[in-house]
Amino acid sequence: MPNAARRKTRRKVNPFALVILVALILIAIAGIIAYSVGYRYISDSGVKFSGTVKNGQPVSGTVKYADGTSGKLKKDADSPYGTIVYNTGDVYEGAISGILRSGKGKITYKESGAVYEGDFLDDKLTGNASVTSDDGYSYVGSVVDGKKDGVGKFVFPDGSYYYGEWSNDKKNGKGEYHYASGAVYYGTYVDDKRSGSEIVTVQLENGMLYTGKCRQTFANGDEYVGDFVNDRRTGKGTYKFATGDVYEGDFVDGVMNGYGTYRFGAGGTPYTGYFENGQIKESDSTLPETAADENTGENNG
């Protein structure tokens, strides 16, 4: 009777639980083997890596980014430099700290053909850089997180260029713009548009300084010095024509509008009074048109 009772209390092993236990053991063994040969999973600043590590340095594996981009990393354990070939076809060559691009490097973009060469910080395009593209655009200067920010020079395919201050990938602050026609602008910008009414000092690319209100010289010899608002001559200003005529007074949307004085270079009595749409108000007098905007070809300068 006692032996029979003991047999009744024995429990049968659950086959399913046994399978799970064996699987966990095998997984643990596989993990130990992978770890012993250098396989690691690493996450840093939103970048994830799975692959082989030697001497504490990732040398071969896959990197994945928060935006869904991934790439294949290859690097010698005793070198700070390596390559990452992305699933987009882009290629990075340069300094790699852990799994992050950090230091000097170069990215070649497959689709656009653009090439970025310069500084990286914590996997971001930040520092001083040179950017060129197949369609003729180029930029040399400061960047923050891949955007033009600081001082830099941007050259357009037609040869025109801007040198000066940038913020958030736009012309913001003091700078100089040289148009393909030969026209030149010295002054300030707000979000890519000429804007300003204060006397400023602009550091020019050639090392010289320009001090004064915003100034634009035109290819035909005309010159304007004064206020700009939203990329147009608006406010107080002086417009000197190549013919010798000079207008000093109010402007609205690029034309003489408001109170001002017009002096005739060939002689004659100056007119002081009100102007409307570029002409003396309530008069049939015909005055010369101010120069067209050299950037857009429209008379909105």
Secondary structure, DSSP 4 states (H G I P E B T S, - for coil): -HHHHHHHHPPPPPHHHHHHHHHHHHHHHHHHHHHHTTEEEEEETTEEEEEEEETTEEEEEEEE-TTS-EEEEEE-TT-SEEEEEETTS-EEEEEEETTEEEEEEEEE-TTT--EEEEEEBTTB--EEEEEE-TTS-EEEEEEETTEEEEEEEEE-TTS-EEEEEEETTEEEEEEEEE-TTS-EEEEEEETTEE-B-S-EEEE-TTS-EEEES-EEE-TTS-EEEEEEETTEEEEEEEEE-TTS-EEEEEEETTEEEEEEEEE-TTSS--EEEEEETTEETT-----PPPPPPTTTSSS--
